[in-house]
Amino acid sequence: MKRLKEINLEDGKPTVADALIILKSSINNAKSGNVGCLYIIHGYGSSGKGGAIRDKARHC
């Protein structure tokens, strides 16, 4: 059975570049593992409408 994996891109308050490295690595690991769904936490930024990590992660 495939499993759900959570990726918290807010953890440790990384830069956008570091968060994207974490995201890409997590996606690659999920593809090679037994993961059926990734739950990605990216935050909403200080404006409450979405931060830089959210915007860049959508184009990853």
N, CA, C and O atoms as a GROMACS GRO file, in nm:
protein
  240
    1MET      N    1   0.084  -0.117   0.000
    1MET     CA    2   0.000   0.000   0.000
    1MET      C    3   0.090   0.124   0.000
    1MET      O    4   0.187   0.131   0.074
    2LYS      N    5   0.056   0.220  -0.082
    2LYS     CA    6   0.128   0.345  -0.088
    2LYS      C    7   0.098   0.428   0.036
    2LYS      O    8  -0.009   0.416   0.096
    3ARG      N    9   0.192   0.511   0.073
    3ARG     CA   10   0.172   0.589   0.195
    3ARG      C   11   0.179   0.739   0.167
    3ARG      O   12   0.222   0.781   0.059
    4LEU      N   13   0.135   0.818   0.263
    4LEU     CA   14   0.137   0.964   0.258
    4LEU      C   15   0.262   1.013   0.329
    4LEU      O   16   0.299   0.960   0.434
    5LYS      N   17   0.328   1.112   0.272
    5LYS     CA   18   0.446   1.170   0.336
    5LYS      C   19   0.428   1.320   0.343
    5LYS      O   20   0.387   1.384   0.246
    6GLU      N   21   0.460   1.378   0.459
    6GLU     CA   22   0.450   1.521   0.480
    6GLU      C   23   0.588   1.585   0.463
    6GLU      O   24   0.687   1.535   0.515
    7ILE      N   25   0.592   1.695   0.390
    7ILE     CA   26   0.714   1.772   0.372
    7ILE      C   27   0.685   1.913   0.422
    7ILE      O   28   0.601   1.983   0.366
    8ASN      N   29   0.756   1.954   0.526
    8ASN     CA   30   0.734   2.086   0.583
    8ASN      C   31   0.846   2.180   0.536
    8ASN      O   32   0.956   2.178   0.591
    9LEU      N   33   0.817   2.260   0.436
    9LEU     CA   34   0.916   2.352   0.381
    9LEU      C   35   0.934   2.475   0.469
    9LEU      O   36   1.024   2.556   0.444
   10GLU      N   37   0.852   2.491   0.571
   10GLU     CA   38   0.865   2.602   0.665
   10GLU      C   39   0.964   2.570   0.778
   10GLU      O   40   1.021   2.660   0.839
   11ASP      N   41   0.983   2.443   0.804
   11ASP     CA   42   1.064   2.398   0.918
   11ASP      C   43   1.205   2.454   0.911
   11ASP      O   44   1.278   2.429   0.815
   12GLY      N   45   1.245   2.529   1.011
   12GLY     CA   46   1.377   2.587   1.016
   12GLY      C   47   1.391   2.716   0.939
   12GLY      O   48   1.500   2.773   0.931
   13LYS      N   49   1.282   2.764   0.880
   13LYS     CA   50   1.279   2.889   0.803
   13LYS      C   51   1.390   2.896   0.699
   13LYS      O   52   1.474   2.986   0.703
   14PRO      N   53   1.391   2.802   0.605
   14PRO     CA   54   1.497   2.803   0.503
   14PRO      C   55   1.476   2.914   0.400
   14PRO      O   56   1.367   2.971   0.390
   15THR      N   57   1.580   2.944   0.326
   15THR     CA   58   1.566   3.038   0.214
   15THR      C   59   1.483   2.969   0.106
   15THR      O   60   1.460   2.848   0.111
   16VAL      N   61   1.439   3.046   0.009
   16VAL     CA   62   1.361   2.989  -0.101
   16VAL      C   63   1.444   2.884  -0.174
   16VAL      O   64   1.394   2.776  -0.206
   17ALA      N   65   1.571   2.915  -0.201
   17ALA     CA   66   1.658   2.821  -0.273
   17ALA      C   67   1.675   2.690  -0.195
   17ALA      O   68   1.670   2.582  -0.253
   18ASP      N   69   1.694   2.700  -0.064
   18ASP     CA   70   1.709   2.579   0.018
   18ASP      C   71   1.579   2.499   0.023
   18ASP      O   72   1.582   2.376   0.019
   19ALA      N   73   1.466   2.569   0.032
   19ALA     CA   74   1.336   2.501   0.036
   19ALA      C   75   1.312   2.425  -0.095
   19ALA      O   76   1.258   2.314  -0.093
   20LEU      N   77   1.352   2.482  -0.207
   20LEU     CA   78   1.334   2.415  -0.336
   20LEU      C   79   1.424   2.292  -0.348
   20LEU      O   80   1.383   2.192  -0.408
   21ILE      N   81   1.543   2.299  -0.293
   21ILE     CA   82   1.631   2.183  -0.292
   21ILE      C   83   1.567   2.071  -0.210
   21ILE      O   84   1.568   1.955  -0.251
   22ILE      N   85   1.513   2.106  -0.094
   22ILE     CA   86   1.444   2.007  -0.009
   22ILE      C   87   1.326   1.947  -0.084
   22ILE      O   88   1.305   1.826  -0.080
   23LEU      N   89   1.247   2.031  -0.150
   23LEU     CA   90   1.130   1.985  -0.222
   23LEU      C   91   1.167   1.890  -0.335
   23LEU      O   92   1.109   1.782  -0.348
   24LYS      N   93   1.264   1.928  -0.416
   24LYS     CA   94   1.305   1.843  -0.529
   24LYS      C   95   1.360   1.710  -0.480
   24LYS      O   96   1.332   1.605  -0.538
   25SER      N   97   1.438   1.714  -0.375
   25SER     CA   98   1.493   1.591  -0.318
   25SER      C   99   1.381   1.501  -0.264
   25SER      O  100   1.383   1.380  -0.285
   26SER      N  101   1.284   1.562  -0.197
   26SER     CA  102   1.172   1.485  -0.142
   26SER      C  103   1.087   1.423  -0.252
   26SER      O  104   1.039   1.310  -0.239
   27ILE      N  105   1.068   1.497  -0.361
   27ILE     CA  106   0.991   1.443  -0.474
   27ILE      C  107   1.064   1.324  -0.535
   27ILE      O  108   1.002   1.221  -0.564
   28ASN      N  109   1.194   1.337  -0.556
   28ASN     CA  110   1.273   1.226  -0.611
   28ASN      C  111   1.271   1.104  -0.520
   28ASN      O  112   1.259   0.991  -0.568
   29ASN      N  113   1.283   1.126  -0.389
   29ASN     CA  114   1.278   1.015  -0.294
   29ASN      C  115   1.141   0.948  -0.294
   29ASN      O  116   1.131   0.826  -0.283
   30ALA      N  117   1.035   1.028  -0.308
   30ALA     CA  118   0.900   0.973  -0.310
   30ALA      C  119   0.877   0.888  -0.435
   30ALA      O  120   0.811   0.784  -0.429
   31LYS      N  121   0.933   0.933  -0.548
   31LYS     CA  122   0.917   0.856  -0.672
   31LYS      C  123   0.983   0.720  -0.663
   31LYS      O  124   0.931   0.621  -0.715
   32SER      N  125   1.097   0.714  -0.596
   32SER     CA  126   1.169   0.588  -0.586
   32SER      C  127   1.123   0.504  -0.467
   32SER      O  128   1.159   0.387  -0.456
   33GLY      N  129   1.044   0.562  -0.378
   33GLY     CA  130   0.996   0.491  -0.261
   33GLY      C  131   0.852   0.448  -0.275
   33GLY      O  132   0.797   0.446  -0.385
   34ASN      N  133   0.792   0.416  -0.165
   34ASN     CA  134   0.655   0.366  -0.163
   34ASN      C  135   0.560   0.478  -0.118
   34ASN      O  136   0.478   0.458  -0.029
   35VAL      N  137   0.573   0.596  -0.180
   35VAL     CA  138   0.492   0.712  -0.142
   35VAL      C  139   0.390   0.739  -0.252
   35VAL      O  140   0.426   0.754  -0.369
   36GLY      N  141   0.265   0.747  -0.214
   36GLY     CA  142   0.160   0.771  -0.311
   36GLY      C  143   0.114   0.915  -0.313
   36GLY      O  144   0.054   0.960  -0.411
   37CYS      N  145   0.142   0.989  -0.204
   37CYS     CA  146   0.094   1.127  -0.195
   37CYS      C  147   0.190   1.208  -0.108
   37CYS      O  148   0.234   1.162  -0.002
   38LEU      N  149   0.223   1.328  -0.154
   38LEU     CA  150   0.305   1.420  -0.075
   38LEU      C  151   0.216   1.533  -0.024
   38LEU      O  152   0.141   1.594  -0.100
   39TYR      N  153   0.225   1.558   0.104
   39TYR     CA  154   0.153   1.668   0.167
   39TYR      C  155   0.257   1.775   0.193
   39TYR      O  156   0.343   1.758   0.280
   40ILE      N  157   0.251   1.886   0.120
   40ILE     CA  158   0.356   1.988   0.126
   40ILE      C  159   0.307   2.110   0.203
   40ILE      O  160   0.206   2.171   0.167
   41ILE      N  161   0.379   2.143   0.308
   41ILE     CA  162   0.350   2.262   0.388
   41ILE      C  163   0.448   2.369   0.344
   41ILE      O  164   0.569   2.352   0.358
   42HIS      N  165   0.396   2.481   0.291
   42HIS     CA  166   0.483   2.584   0.236
   42HIS      C  167   0.465   2.719   0.303
   42HIS      O  168   0.547   2.808   0.282
   43GLY      N  169   0.363   2.736   0.382
   43GLY     CA  170   0.340   2.863   0.450
   43GLY      C  171   0.265   2.962   0.363
   43GLY      O  172   0.243   2.940   0.244
   44TYR      N  173   0.227   3.071   0.425
   44TYR     CA  174   0.151   3.174   0.355
   44TYR      C  175   0.223   3.307   0.349
   44TYR      O  176   0.168   3.403   0.294
   45GLY      N  177   0.342   3.318   0.404
   45GLY     CA  178   0.414   3.444   0.399
   45GLY      C  179   0.353   3.546   0.494
   45GLY      O  180   0.247   3.522   0.552
   46SER      N  181   0.416   3.658   0.508
   46SER     CA  182   0.369   3.760   0.602
   46SER      C  183   0.243   3.830   0.554
   46SER      O  184   0.170   3.888   0.634
   47SER      N  185   0.216   3.824   0.424
   47SER     CA  186   0.097   3.892   0.371
   47SER      C  187  -0.030   3.810   0.392
   47SER      O  188  -0.140   3.863   0.385
   48GLY      N  189  -0.014   3.680   0.419
   48GLY     CA  190  -0.129   3.593   0.433
   48GLY      C  191  -0.185   3.545   0.300
   48GLY      O  192  -0.285   3.473   0.298
   49LYS      N  193  -0.123   3.582   0.190
   49LYS     CA  194  -0.171   3.545   0.056
   49LYS      C  195  -0.077   3.448  -0.013
   49LYS      O  196  -0.101   3.410  -0.127
   50GLY      N  197   0.026   3.408   0.053
   50GLY     CA  198   0.122   3.317  -0.009
   50GLY      C  199   0.259   3.380  -0.013
   50GLY      O  200   0.275   3.496  -0.052
   51GLY      N  201   0.358   3.303   0.027
   51GLY     CA  202   0.493   3.354   0.030
   51GLY      C  203   0.573   3.313  -0.092
   51GLY      O  204   0.522   3.251  -0.185
   52ALA      N  205   0.701   3.348  -0.089
   52ALA     CA  206   0.791   3.319  -0.200
   52ALA      C  207   0.810   3.170  -0.219
   52ALA      O  208   0.818   3.123  -0.333
   53ILE      N  209   0.818   3.094  -0.110
   53ILE     CA  210   0.836   2.949  -0.121
   53ILE      C  211   0.715   2.888  -0.191
   53ILE      O  212   0.730   2.802  -0.277
   54ARG      N  213   0.598   2.932  -0.156
   54ARG     CA  214   0.475   2.881  -0.219
   54ARG      C  215   0.477   2.906  -0.369
   54ARG      O  216   0.449   2.816  -0.448
   55ASP      N  217   0.509   3.028  -0.406
   55ASP     CA  218   0.511   3.063  -0.549
   55ASP      C  219   0.612   2.981  -0.627
   55ASP      O  220   0.581   2.928  -0.733
   56LYS      N  221   0.732   2.970  -0.576
   56LYS     CA  222   0.838   2.895  -0.646
   56LYS      C  223   0.811   2.746  -0.646
   56LYS      O  224   0.842   2.678  -0.744
   57ALA      N  225   0.753   2.692  -0.538
   57ALA     CA  226   0.724   2.549  -0.529
   57ALA      C  227   0.620   2.507  -0.634
   57ALA      O  228   0.624   2.394  -0.682
   58ARG      N  229   0.530   2.595  -0.667
   58ARG     CA  230   0.428   2.564  -0.769
   58ARG      C  231   0.486   2.550  -0.908
   58ARG      O  232   0.425   2.488  -0.995
   59HIS      N  233   0.604   2.606  -0.930
   59HIS     CA  234   0.670   2.598  -1.061
   59HIS      C  235   0.783   2.499  -1.062
   59HIS      O  236   0.857   2.490  -1.160
   60CYS      N  237   0.796   2.425  -0.955
   60CYS     CA  238   0.905   2.329  -0.942
   60CYS      C  239   0.882   2.204  -1.025
   60CYS      O  240   0.965   2.113  -1.025
   0.00000   0.00000   0.00000
